[in-house]
Amino acid sequence: MKYKLVIFDWDGTLMDSTPKIVSCVQNAATRANLLPPATEAIQNIIGLSLEIALHRLFKNDDPAFIEQIISLYRDEYLYSNTTPSPLFSGSRLLLNTLKAEQRLLAVATGKMRRGLDRIWQDTDTAHYFHTSCCADEAESKPHPDMLLKILSQLNIEVNEAVMIGDTEHDMGMAQSINMPRIGVTYGAQPKEKLLKHQPLVIVDSVNNLHQWL
């Protein structure tokens, strides 16, 4: 089926930002005099809203502690950490193709609005998307709130859209409302985690995603 609406996760799906996110979390922990979490543990919480992700990762519910880690993480991400996070090879070509086909495009992301807007400006990609929903505008993944808001804004039925993401949070979000979904293995999480949510297909590169769509 040629879906009217294609909804993308951002980090690990269109942008190769997983290494930077991992590095920023580990550096933030070090600066807070904590043992840095393992890479796999951080990859497992990518996609969740930041506050929920850090609660889960550090198993600490103290608001002051979470605020400190968030502040350190943001300083790392915006100013201190030089780990590159380019668009994946093929992402821009895919977006150009879908736009030329007059598909509706959207983003459902665990980023805050100001973070997504900044990335869009830096990469000159905002013009591809008809709408988006961020972590400070909806319930965190895997709750389907982001998807329901996007569908409502664009007046699209759930079976006319497809969700594309690299984590179980993306797949679970779509599965909970029976939205078709595609998993990608080139981001944060392995194939086994994505398979649990019965995606239409799992692809290993943006080029393969392009061919499938």
N, C-alpha and C positions, 0 to 999 in steps of 0.2 A: 504494500500500500504506500502511496505517495502522501505522506502526512502533511496536512495543511500547516501545522504548527510544530516546529522543532525547538524543544527546550533543552538548553545546555546547562550543566554545571560549569563552573569556571575553572577553579584550581584543579589541575590534574586532568582536565578534559580538553580545554582549549589552550590553557597556559601551563607551561612546564614549571610550576611553582612549588611542587612538593619538596624538592631539596631545600629550597629557601625556607619554607615553613618549618621543616624539621630542624634546620640549623638555628632559626630564630628562637624556637621553643627551648632547644638545648642550651643556647647561650643565655636566655632569660633565666633558666633554672640555675645555671652556674653563677650568674650575677646575684641571685638571691641566696647563694650559699647552699644550694640543693644539688643532689646527685642528678645529672641530666637524664631524662627518660630515654629509653631505647628507641631507636628509629622506628621499629615496627609499632611500638605503643603509640607513638605520635601519629603515624600513618593511619592508625585505626580510628582516631578522633577527628581527622581532617574532614571537613564538610559540615560538622556540627557548628552551631553558634559558638563563638569564642569562649564565652563565660561557661557554658555547659561543657564544652570540650576540656577546659582546664580543670573544672571541678572533677570530671571523670578521670583525667590523666593523673592529677596529683592527689586525688582522694582527700581533698581538704575543702570544707565548707565555710571556712572563715572568710567573710566578705573582704576584710582588709588584706588577707593573703592573696585572694583572687585578684583584687584591684592592683596589688603590687606586681603580680606576674603579668597581668594584662598590660600595665604601663611599660614594663621592661620589654615585653614582646613587641609592642608597637614601636618602641624606640629602636629595637633591633631591625624590625621590618622596614621602617621608614628611613632610618638614618645610619645605623651602625653596620648592618650586615650587607656585604657586597655580593652574596651568592646570586648569580643571574637567574631571572625567571622570564624567559622569552616565551612568546607564543610557540606552540608546537609547530614543527615543520608541517605544512599543509593546512593549518588552521585557517589562514587568511583566504587561501584558494577555496576551501570548503565553504566559508561564509560568502564569498563572492558568488559561487555557483548557486547556493541556495537563494541568495537575494535575487539573482538573475532569473531564477525559476519562480519568483514572486511567492516564496514561502514566507510564512510568518515566523520570526525568530525571537526567542526570549532566553533569559538567563535566570536560573534559580540557584542562589549561592549562599554559602555560609558567611560571606563577607558582609561587612557593614556597608550601608549606602555610600558613605564618603569614600570607602576603600574601593568599591567597584567603580565609582565615578572617576577616581584618580587614575585607576588602571586603564579605564576606557580612554581617558584623555592622553595618557602616556603612549598607548598603542594605536590610537586613532581608530577605535573599533565601535564606538557608541552608535554610529549611523547604521550598523547592521541590524540592530535589535529594535523590535517594536515595543517591548516592555521588559521589565525585570522585577525580581523580588529578592530582597536582601534579608539578612538575619535580624536587623532591627525593625523590620516591617512585617514580620510574620513569626509564627511558631517555628522553632528549630526543626530541621530535618531530624528524624524521618517522619515527623508529622506532615501531612499533605497540604498544610495551609498555603505554602508558597505556590504550589501547583494550582490549587483551587482559585487563588486570587488571580493568577495569570490567565486561566481559562475564562474567568468571569470578565476580566478586562477586555479580552479579545473576542468574547462571545463564541468560543470554540467548545465543541463537545469533547469529552475525555478521550473517546476512541479516534478522534481526528488529530490527536497530538502524540508525540513521542518524547520521552525523557531520556537524555543521554548523560551518563556520569561514570565516575571511576570508583565510587565507594558503595558499600552496602546501604549507607544512609540515603543515597540517591535512588537506588533500586527499591528499597523498602518504602520510601515516600511514594513512588509511582505505583508500586504493587498495591498499596493500601487503598487506592481508588481505581484499581484495574486499568491504569494507563499503560499503554505499550512502552517498553523500555529497552535501552541498549546499554550494555556494560562495556567499558573500555579498560584494558589491562595495562596501559602505558602510564597510568597515574599513580595513585597512592596505594591501592589495594589489589591483592591477587585475584585470579579467576575464581578460586574456590568461594570466596566471600560473595562475589557477585552472583554466582550460580544459584545460591540459596533462594534468590528472589525471582527466579525463572524469567530472565530477560529473553527477548526475541532472539538476540544474537549477542555474542561477545567478540569484540574486535581488538586487534593488537596494535593498531596504528591509526593515525588520522586518515591516511590514505585508504585503508580498508573501510573505515567509517564512511568516507566520501563515496566509495564504490557502492556500499550497501544502501546508503540513502538515495 
